[in-house]
Amino acid sequence: MTIKATKGACTLCGKEYTRSGMSKHLASCLTKLPAESIIDDEHVSLHLLVTTRYPSGYWLHLHTDELATFKKLDRFCANSGWNATAI
Ligand SMILES: [Zn+2]
């Protein structure tokens, strides 16, 4: 079964991309329109790509700081419609 590439919107600029396109896009968009957390020189920011365990069209790019706990990320994913499970 072929999975159709789904698109998502960049919350920084609003443009739409596929999952792989978004990865490439964020590398440049984050330097042009940096999120507040990466301006802070005292903390490291993380770019996470959340996908499903099995092939699907669902994906989510997250930008978070190094202090984010799994519980906080899990709550964010749940509020975004994801049901995250640690493996
Ligand atoms: Zn963007």
PDB file of the backbone (N, CA, C, O) and the ligand in Angstrom, with CONECT records:
HET     ZN  A 101       1
ATOM      1  N   MET A   1       0.842  -1.174   0.000  1.00  0.00           N
ATOM      2  CA  MET A   1       0.000   0.000   0.000  1.00  0.00           C
ATOM      3  C   MET A   1       0.888   1.238   0.000  1.00  0.00           C
ATOM      4  O   MET A   1       1.797   1.360   0.820  1.00  0.00           O
ATOM      5  N   THR A   2       0.625   2.126  -0.898  1.00  0.00           N
ATOM      6  CA  THR A   2       1.380   3.364  -0.997  1.00  0.00           C
ATOM      7  C   THR A   2       0.748   4.421  -0.107  1.00  0.00           C
ATOM      8  O   THR A   2      -0.458   4.662  -0.159  1.00  0.00           O
ATOM      9  N   ILE A   3       1.582   5.043   0.707  1.00  0.00           N
ATOM     10  CA  ILE A   3       1.105   6.100   1.588  1.00  0.00           C
ATOM     11  C   ILE A   3       1.238   7.435   0.866  1.00  0.00           C
ATOM     12  O   ILE A   3       2.322   7.796   0.406  1.00  0.00           O
ATOM     13  N   LYS A   4       0.158   8.146   0.771  1.00  0.00           N
ATOM     14  CA  LYS A   4       0.164   9.459   0.119  1.00  0.00           C
ATOM     15  C   LYS A   4       0.902  10.455   1.014  1.00  0.00           C
ATOM     16  O   LYS A   4       0.664  10.515   2.220  1.00  0.00           O
ATOM     17  N   ALA A   5       1.796  11.231   0.411  1.00  0.00           N
ATOM     18  CA  ALA A   5       2.520  12.254   1.167  1.00  0.00           C
ATOM     19  C   ALA A   5       1.543  13.332   1.630  1.00  0.00           C
ATOM     20  O   ALA A   5       0.823  13.923   0.825  1.00  0.00           O
ATOM     21  N   THR A   6       1.532  13.572   2.915  1.00  0.00           N
ATOM     22  CA  THR A   6       0.645  14.599   3.465  1.00  0.00           C
ATOM     23  C   THR A   6       1.441  15.875   3.676  1.00  0.00           C
ATOM     24  O   THR A   6       2.664  15.848   3.817  1.00  0.00           O
ATOM     25  N   LYS A   7       0.736  16.978   3.695  1.00  0.00           N
ATOM     26  CA  LYS A   7       1.384  18.269   3.892  1.00  0.00           C
ATOM     27  C   LYS A   7       1.005  18.851   5.242  1.00  0.00           C
ATOM     28  O   LYS A   7      -0.067  18.579   5.783  1.00  0.00           O
ATOM     29  N   GLY A   8       1.903  19.651   5.764  1.00  0.00           N
ATOM     30  CA  GLY A   8       1.656  20.366   7.005  1.00  0.00           C
ATOM     31  C   GLY A   8       2.164  21.789   6.861  1.00  0.00           C
ATOM     32  O   GLY A   8       3.004  22.078   6.009  1.00  0.00           O
ATOM     33  N   ALA A   9       1.646  22.672   7.700  1.00  0.00           N
ATOM     34  CA  ALA A   9       2.027  24.081   7.630  1.00  0.00           C
ATOM     35  C   ALA A   9       3.112  24.398   8.647  1.00  0.00           C
ATOM     36  O   ALA A   9       3.063  23.946   9.790  1.00  0.00           O
ATOM     37  N   CYS A  10       4.086  25.176   8.215  1.00  0.00           N
ATOM     38  CA  CYS A  10       5.140  25.687   9.100  1.00  0.00           C
ATOM     39  C   CYS A  10       4.511  26.774   9.970  1.00  0.00           C
ATOM     40  O   CYS A  10       3.928  27.721   9.442  1.00  0.00           O
ATOM     41  N   THR A  11       4.617  26.654  11.283  1.00  0.00           N
ATOM     42  CA  THR A  11       4.008  27.654  12.161  1.00  0.00           C
ATOM     43  C   THR A  11       4.804  28.963  12.171  1.00  0.00           C
ATOM     44  O   THR A  11       4.309  29.978  12.661  1.00  0.00           O
ATOM     45  N   LEU A  12       6.018  28.954  11.642  1.00  0.00           N
ATOM     46  CA  LEU A  12       6.815  30.184  11.594  1.00  0.00           C
ATOM     47  C   LEU A  12       6.435  31.071  10.408  1.00  0.00           C
ATOM     48  O   LEU A  12       6.318  32.288  10.552  1.00  0.00           O
ATOM     49  N   CYS A  13       6.243  30.457   9.233  1.00  0.00           N
ATOM     50  CA  CYS A  13       5.978  31.258   8.029  1.00  0.00           C
ATOM     51  C   CYS A  13       4.636  30.942   7.378  1.00  0.00           C
ATOM     52  O   CYS A  13       4.163  31.701   6.532  1.00  0.00           O
ATOM     53  N   GLY A  14       4.013  29.813   7.770  1.00  0.00           N
ATOM     54  CA  GLY A  14       2.698  29.467   7.232  1.00  0.00           C
ATOM     55  C   GLY A  14       2.716  28.681   5.935  1.00  0.00           C
ATOM     56  O   GLY A  14       1.657  28.260   5.468  1.00  0.00           O
ATOM     57  N   LYS A  15       3.879  28.467   5.336  1.00  0.00           N
ATOM     58  CA  LYS A  15       3.952  27.728   4.070  1.00  0.00           C
ATOM     59  C   LYS A  15       3.772  26.233   4.330  1.00  0.00           C
ATOM     60  O   LYS A  15       4.111  25.736   5.403  1.00  0.00           O
ATOM     61  N   GLU A  16       3.227  25.511   3.321  1.00  0.00           N
ATOM     62  CA  GLU A  16       2.969  24.080   3.460  1.00  0.00           C
ATOM     63  C   GLU A  16       4.036  23.246   2.767  1.00  0.00           C
ATOM     64  O   GLU A  16       4.531  23.590   1.694  1.00  0.00           O
ATOM     65  N   TYR A  17       4.377  22.127   3.424  1.00  0.00           N
ATOM     66  CA  TYR A  17       5.387  21.207   2.904  1.00  0.00           C
ATOM     67  C   TYR A  17       5.017  19.778   3.280  1.00  0.00           C
ATOM     68  O   TYR A  17       4.237  19.541   4.202  1.00  0.00           O
ATOM     69  N   THR A  18       5.603  18.820   2.534  1.00  0.00           N
ATOM     70  CA  THR A  18       5.502  17.417   2.918  1.00  0.00           C
ATOM     71  C   THR A  18       6.468  17.184   4.079  1.00  0.00           C
ATOM     72  O   THR A  18       7.226  18.082   4.447  1.00  0.00           O
ATOM     73  N   ARG A  19       6.442  15.979   4.657  1.00  0.00           N
ATOM     74  CA  ARG A  19       7.320  15.687   5.802  1.00  0.00           C
ATOM     75  C   ARG A  19       8.784  15.919   5.463  1.00  0.00           C
ATOM     76  O   ARG A  19       9.487  16.617   6.194  1.00  0.00           O
ATOM     77  N   SER A  20       9.252  15.340   4.358  1.00  0.00           N
ATOM     78  CA  SER A  20      10.671  15.514   4.006  1.00  0.00           C
ATOM     79  C   SER A  20      10.960  16.949   3.579  1.00  0.00           C
ATOM     80  O   SER A  20      12.037  17.477   3.859  1.00  0.00           O
ATOM     81  N   GLY A  21      10.020  17.571   2.917  1.00  0.00           N
ATOM     82  CA  GLY A  21      10.198  18.969   2.521  1.00  0.00           C
ATOM     83  C   GLY A  21      10.266  19.878   3.729  1.00  0.00           C
ATOM     84  O   GLY A  21      11.002  20.865   3.734  1.00  0.00           O
ATOM     85  N   MET A  22       9.484  19.540   4.769  1.00  0.00           N
ATOM     86  CA  MET A  22       9.475  20.359   5.983  1.00  0.00           C
ATOM     87  C   MET A  22      10.823  20.282   6.685  1.00  0.00           C
ATOM     88  O   MET A  22      11.303  21.285   7.213  1.00  0.00           O
ATOM     89  N   SER A  23      11.436  19.107   6.698  1.00  0.00           N
ATOM     90  CA  SER A  23      12.759  18.979   7.330  1.00  0.00           C
ATOM     91  C   SER A  23      13.757  19.921   6.663  1.00  0.00           C
ATOM     92  O   SER A  23      14.508  20.623   7.339  1.00  0.00           O
ATOM     93  N   LYS A  24      13.758  19.930   5.350  1.00  0.00           N
ATOM     94  CA  LYS A  24      14.670  20.815   4.615  1.00  0.00           C
ATOM     95  C   LYS A  24      14.287  22.278   4.833  1.00  0.00           C
ATOM     96  O   LYS A  24      15.148  23.134   5.035  1.00  0.00           O
ATOM     97  N   HIS A  25      12.995  22.547   4.788  1.00  0.00           N
ATOM     98  CA  HIS A  25      12.520  23.916   4.947  1.00  0.00           C
ATOM     99  C   HIS A  25      12.903  24.488   6.312  1.00  0.00           C
ATOM    100  O   HIS A  25      13.367  25.625   6.399  1.00  0.00           O
ATOM    101  N   LEU A  26      12.713  23.714   7.365  1.00  0.00           N
ATOM    102  CA  LEU A  26      12.981  24.225   8.711  1.00  0.00           C
ATOM    103  C   LEU A  26      14.446  24.599   8.911  1.00  0.00           C
ATOM    104  O   LEU A  26      14.763  25.509   9.676  1.00  0.00           O
ATOM    105  N   ALA A  27      15.333  23.894   8.220  1.00  0.00           N
ATOM    106  CA  ALA A  27      16.757  24.227   8.341  1.00  0.00           C
ATOM    107  C   ALA A  27      17.003  25.668   7.924  1.00  0.00           C
ATOM    108  O   ALA A  27      17.841  26.346   8.519  1.00  0.00           O
ATOM    109  N   SER A  28      16.292  26.145   6.919  1.00  0.00           N
ATOM    110  CA  SER A  28      16.480  27.533   6.489  1.00  0.00           C
ATOM    111  C   SER A  28      15.510  28.476   7.187  1.00  0.00           C
ATOM    112  O   SER A  28      15.890  29.593   7.538  1.00  0.00           O
ATOM    113  N   CYS A  29      14.265  28.051   7.397  1.00  0.00           N
ATOM    114  CA  CYS A  29      13.265  28.943   7.989  1.00  0.00           C
ATOM    115  C   CYS A  29      13.639  29.302   9.432  1.00  0.00           C
ATOM    116  O   CYS A  29      13.416  30.434   9.860  1.00  0.00           O
ATOM    117  N   LEU A  30      14.197  28.367  10.172  1.00  0.00           N
ATOM    118  CA  LEU A  30      14.571  28.654  11.561  1.00  0.00           C
ATOM    119  C   LEU A  30      15.706  29.672  11.657  1.00  0.00           C
ATOM    120  O   LEU A  30      15.851  30.341  12.680  1.00  0.00           O
ATOM    121  N   THR A  31      16.508  29.796  10.607  1.00  0.00           N
ATOM    122  CA  THR A  31      17.563  30.814  10.637  1.00  0.00           C
ATOM    123  C   THR A  31      17.010  32.178  10.224  1.00  0.00           C
ATOM    124  O   THR A  31      17.510  33.217  10.657  1.00  0.00           O
ATOM    125  N   LYS A  32      15.961  32.165   9.373  1.00  0.00           N
ATOM    126  CA  LYS A  32      15.351  33.433   8.940  1.00  0.00           C
ATOM    127  C   LYS A  32      14.348  33.949   9.963  1.00  0.00           C
ATOM    128  O   LYS A  32      14.294  35.149  10.236  1.00  0.00           O
ATOM    129  N   LEU A  33      13.553  33.043  10.529  1.00  0.00           N
ATOM    130  CA  LEU A  33      12.501  33.409  11.485  1.00  0.00           C
ATOM    131  C   LEU A  33      12.678  32.581  12.753  1.00  0.00           C
ATOM    132  O   LEU A  33      11.837  31.733  13.049  1.00  0.00           O
ATOM    133  N   PRO A  34      13.750  32.805  13.505  1.00  0.00           N
ATOM    134  CA  PRO A  34      14.017  31.946  14.666  1.00  0.00           C
ATOM    135  C   PRO A  34      12.934  32.025  15.737  1.00  0.00           C
ATOM    136  O   PRO A  34      12.407  33.094  16.045  1.00  0.00           O
ATOM    137  N   ALA A  35      12.625  30.869  16.285  1.00  0.00           N
ATOM    138  CA  ALA A  35      11.712  30.808  17.418  1.00  0.00           C
ATOM    139  C   ALA A  35      12.437  31.383  18.627  1.00  0.00           C
ATOM    140  O   ALA A  35      13.667  31.381  18.670  1.00  0.00           O
ATOM    141  N   GLU A  36      11.705  31.863  19.584  1.00  0.00           N
ATOM    142  CA  GLU A  36      12.316  32.514  20.744  1.00  0.00           C
ATOM    143  C   GLU A  36      13.345  31.645  21.453  1.00  0.00           C
ATOM    144  O   GLU A  36      14.383  32.144  21.888  1.00  0.00           O
ATOM    145  N   SER A  37      13.068  30.344  21.573  1.00  0.00           N
ATOM    146  CA  SER A  37      13.935  29.496  22.386  1.00  0.00           C
ATOM    147  C   SER A  37      15.337  29.341  21.804  1.00  0.00           C
ATOM    148  O   SER A  37      16.277  29.097  22.560  1.00  0.00           O
ATOM    149  N   ILE A  38      15.516  29.472  20.477  1.00  0.00           N
ATOM    150  CA  ILE A  38      16.869  29.305  19.957  1.00  0.00           C
ATOM    151  C   ILE A  38      17.650  30.607  19.984  1.00  0.00           C
ATOM    152  O   ILE A  38      18.844  30.613  19.685  1.00  0.00           O
ATOM    153  N   ILE A  39      17.001  31.708  20.335  1.00  0.00           N
ATOM    154  CA  ILE A  39      17.718  32.978  20.489  1.00  0.00           C
ATOM    155  C   ILE A  39      18.478  32.972  21.810  1.00  0.00           C
ATOM    156  O   ILE A  39      19.504  33.639  21.947  1.00  0.00           O
ATOM    157  N   ASP A  40      17.971  32.217  22.781  1.00  0.00           N
ATOM    158  CA  ASP A  40      18.571  32.123  24.101  1.00  0.00           C
ATOM    159  C   ASP A  40      19.895  31.347  24.017  1.00  0.00           C
ATOM    160  O   ASP A  40      19.903  30.169  23.658  1.00  0.00           O
ATOM    161  N   ASP A  41      21.001  32.004  24.347  1.00  0.00           N
ATOM    162  CA  ASP A  41      22.309  31.359  24.259  1.00  0.00           C
ATOM    163  C   ASP A  41      22.586  30.389  25.403  1.00  0.00           C
ATOM    164  O   ASP A  41      23.567  29.648  25.356  1.00  0.00           O
ATOM    165  N   GLU A  42      21.741  30.383  26.425  1.00  0.00           N
ATOM    166  CA  GLU A  42      21.991  29.532  27.582  1.00  0.00           C
ATOM    167  C   GLU A  42      21.358  28.150  27.460  1.00  0.00           C
ATOM    168  O   GLU A  42      21.681  27.256  28.242  1.00  0.00           O
ATOM    169  N   HIS A  43      20.465  27.962  26.498  1.00  0.00           N
ATOM    170  CA  HIS A  43      19.784  26.682  26.349  1.00  0.00           C
ATOM    171  C   HIS A  43      19.941  26.141  24.929  1.00  0.00           C
ATOM    172  O   HIS A  43      20.061  26.899  23.967  1.00  0.00           O
ATOM    173  N   VAL A  44      19.936  24.857  24.827  1.00  0.00           N
ATOM    174  CA  VAL A  44      20.004  24.177  23.542  1.00  0.00           C
ATOM    175  C   VAL A  44      18.576  23.842  23.110  1.00  0.00           C
ATOM    176  O   VAL A  44      17.777  23.360  23.913  1.00  0.00           O
ATOM    177  N   SER A  45      18.266  24.097  21.857  1.00  0.00           N
ATOM    178  CA  SER A  45      16.950  23.720  21.354  1.00  0.00           C
ATOM    179  C   SER A  45      17.061  22.411  20.577  1.00  0.00           C
ATOM    180  O   SER A  45      18.109  22.083  20.020  1.00  0.00           O
ATOM    181  N   LEU A  46      15.973  21.688  20.558  1.00  0.00           N
ATOM    182  CA  LEU A  46      15.935  20.390  19.885  1.00  0.00           C
ATOM    183  C   LEU A  46      14.866  20.394  18.807  1.00  0.00           C
ATOM    184  O   LEU A  46      13.775  20.931  18.996  1.00  0.00           O
ATOM    185  N   HIS A  47      15.193  19.788  17.675  1.00  0.00           N
ATOM    186  CA  HIS A  47      14.228  19.596  16.598  1.00  0.00           C
ATOM    187  C   HIS A  47      13.891  18.111  16.580  1.00  0.00           C
ATOM    188  O   HIS A  47      14.751  17.279  16.291  1.00  0.00           O
ATOM    189  N   LEU A  48      12.649  17.779  16.886  1.00  0.00           N
ATOM    190  CA  LEU A  48      12.214  16.391  16.937  1.00  0.00           C
ATOM    191  C   LEU A  48      11.230  16.126  15.816  1.00  0.00           C
ATOM    192  O   LEU A  48      10.372  16.961  15.527  1.00  0.00           O
ATOM    193  N   LEU A  49      11.347  14.970  15.183  1.00  0.00           N
ATOM    194  CA  LEU A  49      10.378  14.542  14.184  1.00  0.00           C
ATOM    195  C   LEU A  49       9.626  13.360  14.770  1.00  0.00           C
ATOM    196  O   LEU A  49      10.204  12.300  15.014  1.00  0.00           O
ATOM    197  N   VAL A  50       8.334  13.551  14.992  1.00  0.00           N
ATOM    198  CA  VAL A  50       7.477  12.506  15.562  1.00  0.00           C
ATOM    199  C   VAL A  50       6.699  11.862  14.425  1.00  0.00           C
ATOM    200  O   VAL A  50       6.021  12.547  13.659  1.00  0.00           O
ATOM    201  N   THR A  51       6.799  10.545  14.319  1.00  0.00           N
ATOM    202  CA  THR A  51       6.051   9.815  13.296  1.00  0.00           C
ATOM    203  C   THR A  51       5.362   8.625  13.940  1.00  0.00           C
ATOM    204  O   THR A  51       5.579   8.341  15.118  1.00  0.00           O
ATOM    205  N   THR A  52       4.560   7.949  13.197  1.00  0.00           N
ATOM    206  CA  THR A  52       3.907   6.749  13.705  1.00  0.00           C
ATOM    207  C   THR A  52       4.861   5.564  13.600  1.00  0.00           C
ATOM    208  O   THR A  52       5.835   5.605  12.848  1.00  0.00           O
ATOM    209  N   ARG A  53       4.578   4.526  14.348  1.00  0.00           N
ATOM    210  CA  ARG A  53       5.442   3.351  14.344  1.00  0.00           C
ATOM    211  C   ARG A  53       5.433   2.651  12.985  1.00  0.00           C
ATOM    212  O   ARG A  53       6.455   2.134  12.535  1.00  0.00           O
ATOM    213  N   TYR A  54       4.292   2.641  12.354  1.00  0.00           N
ATOM    214  CA  TYR A  54       4.142   2.009  11.051  1.00  0.00           C
ATOM    215  C   TYR A  54       3.933   3.103  10.011  1.00  0.00           C
ATOM    216  O   TYR A  54       3.487   4.199  10.349  1.00  0.00           O
ATOM    217  N   PRO A  55       4.251   2.817   8.745  1.00  0.00           N
ATOM    218  CA  PRO A  55       4.107   3.854   7.714  1.00  0.00           C
ATOM    219  C   PRO A  55       2.694   4.441   7.671  1.00  0.00           C
ATOM    220  O   PRO A  55       1.697   3.720   7.640  1.00  0.00           O
ATOM    221  N   SER A  56       2.647   5.748   7.672  1.00  0.00           N
ATOM    222  CA  SER A  56       1.370   6.460   7.565  1.00  0.00           C
ATOM    223  C   SER A  56       1.669   7.876   7.092  1.00  0.00           C
ATOM    224  O   SER A  56       2.830   8.237   6.902  1.00  0.00           O
ATOM    225  N   GLY A  57       0.671   8.644   6.911  1.00  0.00           N
ATOM    226  CA  GLY A  57       0.866  10.026   6.488  1.00  0.00           C
ATOM    227  C   GLY A  57       0.948  10.987   7.648  1.00  0.00           C
ATOM    228  O   GLY A  57       0.921  12.202   7.447  1.00  0.00           O
ATOM    229  N   TYR A  58       1.050  10.458   8.888  1.00  0.00           N
ATOM    230  CA  TYR A  58       1.073  11.320  10.063  1.00  0.00           C
ATOM    231  C   TYR A  58       2.500  11.634  10.495  1.00  0.00           C
ATOM    232  O   TYR A  58       3.339  10.739  10.592  1.00  0.00           O
ATOM    233  N   TRP A  59       2.760  12.876  10.746  1.00  0.00           N
ATOM    234  CA  TRP A  59       4.085  13.319  11.202  1.00  0.00           C
ATOM    235  C   TRP A  59       3.938  14.672  11.876  1.00  0.00           C
ATOM    236  O   TRP A  59       2.966  15.395  11.662  1.00  0.00           O
ATOM    237  N   LEU A  60       4.922  14.990  12.690  1.00  0.00           N
ATOM    238  CA  LEU A  60       4.890  16.249  13.424  1.00  0.00           C
ATOM    239  C   LEU A  60       6.328  16.668  13.736  1.00  0.00           C
ATOM    240  O   LEU A  60       7.078  15.911  14.352  1.00  0.00           O
ATOM    241  N   HIS A  61       6.705  17.859  13.316  1.00  0.00           N
ATOM    242  CA  HIS A  61       8.012  18.404  13.672  1.00  0.00           C
ATOM    243  C   HIS A  61       7.816  19.255  14.922  1.00  0.00           C
ATOM    244  O   HIS A  61       6.906  20.083  14.976  1.00  0.00           O
ATOM    245  N   LEU A  62       8.653  19.055  15.912  1.00  0.00           N
ATOM    246  CA  LEU A  62       8.567  19.818  17.155  1.00  0.00           C
ATOM    247  C   LEU A  62       9.872  20.549  17.395  1.00  0.00           C
ATOM    248  O   LEU A  62      10.955  20.030  17.127  1.00  0.00           O
ATOM    249  N   HIS A  63       9.751  21.748  17.900  1.00  0.00           N
ATOM    250  CA  HIS A  63      10.925  22.514  18.305  1.00  0.00           C
ATOM    251  C   HIS A  63      10.768  22.759  19.798  1.00  0.00           C
ATOM    252  O   HIS A  63       9.812  23.401  20.234  1.00  0.00           O
ATOM    253  N   THR A  64      11.689  22.255  20.560  1.00  0.00           N
ATOM    254  CA  THR A  64      11.562  22.362  22.011  1.00  0.00           C
ATOM    255  C   THR A  64      12.930  22.646  22.622  1.00  0.00           C
ATOM    256  O   THR A  64      13.951  22.577  21.937  1.00  0.00           O
ATOM    257  N   ASP A  65      12.942  22.961  23.896  1.00  0.00           N
ATOM    258  CA  ASP A  65      14.235  23.188  24.537  1.00  0.00           C
ATOM    259  C   ASP A  65      14.709  21.909  25.218  1.00  0.00           C
ATOM    260  O   ASP A  65      13.959  20.944  25.367  1.00  0.00           O
ATOM    261  N   GLU A  66      15.959  21.931  25.620  1.00  0.00           N
ATOM    262  CA  GLU A  66      16.593  20.745  26.195  1.00  0.00           C
ATOM    263  C   GLU A  66      15.980  20.317  27.529  1.00  0.00           C
ATOM    264  O   GLU A  66      16.190  19.187  27.969  1.00  0.00           O
ATOM    265  N   LEU A  67      15.239  21.190  28.166  1.00  0.00           N
ATOM    266  CA  LEU A  67      14.676  20.875  29.471  1.00  0.00           C
ATOM    267  C   LEU A  67      13.282  20.254  29.395  1.00  0.00           C
ATOM    268  O   LEU A  67      12.713  19.896  30.426  1.00  0.00           O
ATOM    269  N   ALA A  68      12.731  20.124  28.207  1.00  0.00           N
ATOM    270  CA  ALA A  68      11.393  19.543  28.060  1.00  0.00           C
ATOM    271  C   ALA A  68      11.418  18.079  28.486  1.00  0.00           C
ATOM    272  O   ALA A  68      12.281  17.314  28.055  1.00  0.00           O
ATOM    273  N   THR A  69      10.481  17.702  29.320  1.00  0.00           N
ATOM    274  CA  THR A  69      10.386  16.314  29.758  1.00  0.00           C
ATOM    275  C   THR A  69       9.509  15.534  28.785  1.00  0.00           C
ATOM    276  O   THR A  69       8.736  16.115  28.024  1.00  0.00           O
ATOM    277  N   PHE A  70       9.641  14.205  28.822  1.00  0.00           N
ATOM    278  CA  PHE A  70       8.785  13.386  27.978  1.00  0.00           C
ATOM    279  C   PHE A  70       7.317  13.608  28.354  1.00  0.00           C
ATOM    280  O   PHE A  70       6.443  13.608  27.487  1.00  0.00           O
ATOM    281  N   LYS A  71       7.055  13.795  29.635  1.00  0.00           N
ATOM    282  CA  LYS A  71       5.677  14.030  30.083  1.00  0.00           C
ATOM    283  C   LYS A  71       5.117  15.303  29.437  1.00  0.00           C
ATOM    284  O   LYS A  71       3.969  15.322  28.994  1.00  0.00           O
ATOM    285  N   LYS A  72       5.923  16.356  29.385  1.00  0.00           N
ATOM    286  CA  LYS A  72       5.478  17.616  28.778  1.00  0.00           C
ATOM    287  C   LYS A  72       5.249  17.426  27.274  1.00  0.00           C
ATOM    288  O   LYS A  72       4.250  17.906  26.739  1.00  0.00           O
ATOM    289  N   LEU A  73       6.174  16.724  26.583  1.00  0.00           N
ATOM    290  CA  LEU A  73       6.021  16.468  25.157  1.00  0.00           C
ATOM    291  C   LEU A  73       4.801  15.588  24.894  1.00  0.00           C
ATOM    292  O   LEU A  73       4.066  15.801  23.930  1.00  0.00           O
ATOM    293  N   ASP A  74       4.593  14.590  25.768  1.00  0.00           N
ATOM    294  CA  ASP A  74       3.443  13.697  25.628  1.00  0.00           C
ATOM    295  C   ASP A  74       2.137  14.489  25.754  1.00  0.00           C
ATOM    296  O   ASP A  74       1.195  14.273  24.991  1.00  0.00           O
ATOM    297  N   ARG A  75       2.092  15.405  26.721  1.00  0.00           N
ATOM    298  CA  ARG A  75       0.896  16.246  26.915  1.00  0.00           C
ATOM    299  C   ARG A  75       0.664  17.122  25.685  1.00  0.00           C
ATOM    300  O   ARG A  75      -0.469  17.274  25.229  1.00  0.00           O
ATOM    301  N   PHE A  76       1.751  17.702  25.148  1.00  0.00           N
ATOM    302  CA  PHE A  76       1.626  18.538  23.959  1.00  0.00           C
ATOM    303  C   PHE A  76       1.099  17.716  22.783  1.00  0.00           C
ATOM    304  O   PHE A  76       0.190  18.145  22.073  1.00  0.00           O
ATOM    305  N   CYS A  77       1.681  16.523  22.585  1.00  0.00           N
ATOM    306  CA  CYS A  77       1.234  15.663  21.476  1.00  0.00           C
ATOM    307  C   CYS A  77      -0.230  15.281  21.651  1.00  0.00           C
ATOM    308  O   CYS A  77      -0.994  15.299  20.686  1.00  0.00           O
ATOM    309  N   ALA A  78      -0.626  14.935  22.868  1.00  0.00           N
ATOM    310  CA  ALA A  78      -2.021  14.561  23.122  1.00  0.00           C
ATOM    311  C   ALA A  78      -2.953  15.730  22.822  1.00  0.00           C
ATOM    312  O   ALA A  78      -4.020  15.539  22.240  1.00  0.00           O
ATOM    313  N   ASN A  79      -2.559  16.925  23.213  1.00  0.00           N
ATOM    314  CA  ASN A  79      -3.377  18.117  22.947  1.00  0.00           C
ATOM    315  C   ASN A  79      -3.418  18.439  21.455  1.00  0.00           C
ATOM    316  O   ASN A  79      -4.325  19.133  20.995  1.00  0.00           O
ATOM    317  N   SER A  80      -2.432  17.936  20.694  1.00  0.00           N
ATOM    318  CA  SER A  80      -2.396  18.149  19.252  1.00  0.00           C
ATOM    319  C   SER A  80      -3.097  17.028  18.500  1.00  0.00           C
ATOM    320  O   SER A  80      -3.113  17.027  17.269  1.00  0.00           O
ATOM    321  N   GLY A  81      -3.678  16.075  19.223  1.00  0.00           N
ATOM    322  CA  GLY A  81      -4.381  14.969  18.584  1.00  0.00           C
ATOM    323  C   GLY A  81      -3.555  13.704  18.439  1.00  0.00           C
ATOM    324  O   GLY A  81      -4.003  12.747  17.807  1.00  0.00           O
ATOM    325  N   TRP A  82      -2.345  13.679  19.014  1.00  0.00           N
ATOM    326  CA  TRP A  82      -1.483  12.505  18.971  1.00  0.00           C
ATOM    327  C   TRP A  82      -1.619  11.745  20.271  1.00  0.00           C
ATOM    328  O   TRP A  82      -1.775  12.349  21.332  1.00  0.00           O
ATOM    329  N   ASN A  83      -1.562  10.451  20.200  1.00  0.00           N
ATOM    330  CA  ASN A  83      -1.551   9.608  21.381  1.00  0.00           C
ATOM    331  C   ASN A  83      -0.178   8.967  21.425  1.00  0.00           C
ATOM    332  O   ASN A  83       0.025   7.888  20.869  1.00  0.00           O
ATOM    333  N   ALA A  84       0.771   9.628  22.088  1.00  0.00           N
ATOM    334  CA  ALA A  84       2.153   9.171  22.110  1.00  0.00           C
ATOM    335  C   ALA A  84       2.347   8.033  23.103  1.00  0.00           C
ATOM    336  O   ALA A  84       1.754   8.029  24.182  1.00  0.00           O
ATOM    337  N   THR A  85       3.180   7.070  22.729  1.00  0.00           N
ATOM    338  CA  THR A  85       3.505   5.942  23.579  1.00  0.00           C
ATOM    339  C   THR A  85       4.997   5.730  23.557  1.00  0.00           C
ATOM    340  O   THR A  85       5.594   5.644  22.483  1.00  0.00           O
ATOM    341  N   ALA A  86       5.612   5.645  24.717  1.00  0.00           N
ATOM    342  CA  ALA A  86       7.045   5.367  24.788  1.00  0.00           C
ATOM    343  C   ALA A  86       7.289   3.893  24.542  1.00  0.00           C
ATOM    344  O   ALA A  86       6.560   3.040  25.048  1.00  0.00           O
ATOM    345  N   ILE A  87       8.309   3.601  23.770  1.00  0.00           N
ATOM    346  CA  ILE A  87       8.647   2.198  23.488  1.00  0.00           C
ATOM    347  C   ILE A  87       9.959   1.871  24.144  1.00  0.00           C
ATOM    348  O   ILE A  87      10.438   0.742  24.038  1.00  0.00           O
TER     349      ILE A  87
HETATM  350 ZN    ZN A 101       8.665  28.231   7.631  1.00  0.00          ZN2+
END
